[in-house]
Amino acid sequence: MKRLLIFALVFLLPSAIAEMSHSPNEVSEGEEFTAWIDTEADVKAITFYVCTLKDPHTCYKPETMDRNDSVNGRYSFSYKVKSNDFPGYKYELEKDDNSTEKIPASEYSYYDGLEVEKMGDSYYFKVNVKSNEAEDESLLPAPNFILSLVLITILALGRR
């Protein structure tokens, strides 16, 4: 009987723990990412903040959703990445007892699959930005196969 109870708790525990993430994990200029967070029933509103984590630091107008805007306790926010934007986001949860909780809480807190970065006195989930340099490198022309054969032939004939 104890094994059955432990087995049931193992499967129920993940549903009791809040889940949060964003998709896609890597964005570039003009793309949009969606961040979501699952909350407990005592959360009456969430404010979503987005700031640029590199110079020049810019914070955008926060977006607030109340309990009625959530779908079974899941809040979802979208943000379109701007030029030279290195976005990071955080949440502020307002609870029924008028207390607030900031997520992420600190740079050293563990959030599955999410990287936390400190900016000023606040902590933000970092959204990875695709490097334009990587795209430029992939556009470099590959050596021409025929040119390679001609060079090998010239070198081989030159050694005779």
C-alpha positions as CSV (number, residue, x, y, z in Angstrom):
1,M,0.0,0.0,0.0
2,K,2.9,2.4,0.8
3,R,4.4,1.7,-2.5
4,L,1.2,2.6,-4.3
5,L,1.0,5.9,-2.3
6,I,4.6,6.8,-3.2
7,F,4.0,5.9,-6.8
8,A,0.9,8.1,-6.9
9,L,2.8,11.0,-5.3
10,V,5.6,10.8,-7.8
11,F,3.2,11.3,-10.6
12,L,1.1,14.0,-8.9
13,L,4.1,16.1,-7.7
14,P,5.1,17.5,-11.1
15,S,1.5,18.8,-11.7
16,A,1.6,20.6,-8.3
17,I,4.9,22.4,-9.1
18,A,4.7,25.5,-11.3
19,E,6.0,25.2,-14.8
20,M,7.5,28.1,-16.7
21,S,9.4,28.4,-19.9
22,H,9.5,30.2,-23.3
23,S,9.4,29.2,-26.9
24,P,11.3,29.3,-29.1
25,N,14.5,29.1,-27.0
26,E,16.5,31.1,-29.6
27,V,15.2,34.1,-31.4
28,S,16.4,36.8,-33.9
29,E,15.2,40.2,-34.8
30,G,11.6,40.3,-35.8
31,E,10.8,36.9,-34.3
32,E,8.4,36.5,-31.4
33,F,8.8,34.4,-28.3
34,T,6.0,33.3,-26.0
35,A,6.7,32.9,-22.2
36,W,4.3,31.1,-20.0
37,I,3.9,30.3,-16.3
38,D,1.6,27.9,-14.4
39,T,0.5,29.2,-11.0
40,E,-1.3,28.2,-7.9
41,A,-4.9,29.1,-7.2
42,D,-3.9,31.9,-4.8
43,V,-2.4,34.1,-7.6
44,K,-4.8,36.8,-8.6
45,A,-2.6,38.7,-11.1
46,I,0.8,38.5,-12.9
47,T,2.8,41.3,-14.3
48,F,5.2,40.4,-17.1
49,Y,8.3,42.6,-17.5
50,V,10.7,42.6,-20.5
51,C,14.1,44.4,-20.5
52,T,17.1,44.5,-22.8
53,L,19.9,42.8,-20.9
54,K,22.8,44.5,-22.8
55,D,23.7,48.1,-23.3
56,P,21.7,50.2,-23.9
57,H,19.5,48.8,-21.2
58,T,15.8,49.4,-22.1
59,C,12.7,48.2,-20.2
60,Y,9.4,48.1,-22.0
61,K,5.9,48.7,-20.7
62,P,4.9,45.8,-18.4
63,E,1.9,43.7,-19.2
64,T,-0.5,42.6,-16.5
65,M,-3.1,39.8,-16.6
66,D,-5.5,38.9,-13.9
67,R,-6.8,35.5,-12.9
68,N,-9.7,35.7,-15.4
69,D,-7.2,36.0,-18.3
70,S,-5.5,32.8,-17.4
71,V,-6.3,29.3,-18.8
72,N,-6.5,27.0,-15.8
73,G,-3.8,29.0,-14.0
74,R,-1.5,29.3,-17.0
75,Y,-0.5,32.8,-18.0
76,S,1.0,33.3,-21.5
77,F,2.8,36.4,-22.7
78,S,4.3,37.2,-26.1
79,Y,7.1,39.6,-27.1
80,K,8.4,40.5,-30.6
81,V,12.2,41.0,-30.6
82,K,13.5,44.3,-31.8
83,S,16.7,45.3,-33.6
84,N,19.8,45.0,-31.3
85,D,17.5,43.5,-28.6
86,F,18.8,41.0,-26.0
87,P,15.6,40.4,-24.1
88,G,15.1,39.1,-20.7
89,Y,11.9,38.7,-18.8
90,K,10.6,38.3,-15.3
91,Y,7.3,37.9,-13.5
92,E,5.7,39.5,-10.5
93,L,2.9,37.5,-8.9
94,E,0.3,39.2,-6.9
95,K,-1.4,36.8,-4.4
96,D,-4.9,36.9,-2.7
97,D,-3.3,38.0,0.6
98,N,-1.8,41.1,-1.3
99,S,1.7,39.7,-1.0
100,T,3.9,39.7,-4.1
101,E,6.6,37.2,-5.4
102,K,9.2,38.0,-8.0
103,I,10.3,35.2,-10.4
104,P,13.2,34.6,-10.9
105,A,14.0,35.2,-7.2
106,S,17.8,35.3,-7.6
107,E,20.6,34.5,-9.9
108,Y,21.3,31.3,-8.0
109,S,17.8,29.9,-8.1
110,Y,17.3,26.8,-10.3
111,Y,14.7,27.0,-13.0
112,D,14.7,23.9,-15.3
113,G,16.2,24.8,-18.6
114,L,16.1,28.6,-18.0
115,E,19.2,30.8,-17.6
116,V,18.9,33.7,-15.1
117,E,20.8,36.9,-15.5
118,K,21.2,39.8,-13.1
119,M,20.5,43.4,-14.3
120,G,20.8,46.1,-11.6
121,D,18.8,44.9,-8.6
122,S,16.6,42.5,-10.6
123,Y,16.9,39.1,-12.1
124,Y,15.6,38.1,-15.5
125,F,15.2,34.9,-17.6
126,K,17.5,35.3,-20.5
127,V,16.2,34.7,-24.0
128,N,19.0,33.5,-26.4
129,V,19.5,35.6,-29.5
130,K,20.7,34.1,-32.7
131,S,24.1,35.4,-33.8
132,N,24.2,37.2,-37.1
133,E,27.9,36.2,-37.4
134,A,26.9,32.5,-37.5
135,E,24.5,33.3,-40.3
136,D,27.2,35.2,-42.2
137,E,29.7,32.3,-41.8
138,S,27.2,29.9,-43.3
139,L,26.9,32.2,-46.3
140,L,30.6,31.9,-47.2
141,P,31.2,30.3,-50.6
142,A,32.4,26.7,-50.5
143,P,35.5,25.9,-52.5
144,N,34.5,24.9,-56.0
145,F,35.0,21.1,-56.6
146,I,36.2,21.6,-60.1
147,L,38.7,24.2,-59.0
148,S,40.0,21.8,-56.4
149,L,40.5,19.1,-59.0
150,V,42.3,21.5,-61.3
151,L,44.7,22.5,-58.5
152,I,45.4,18.9,-57.6
153,T,46.1,18.1,-61.3
154,I,48.5,21.0,-61.7
155,L,50.4,20.1,-58.5
156,A,50.6,16.4,-59.6
157,L,51.8,17.3,-63.1
158,G,54.2,19.9,-61.7
159,R,56.0,17.2,-59.7
160,R,56.8,15.1,-62.8
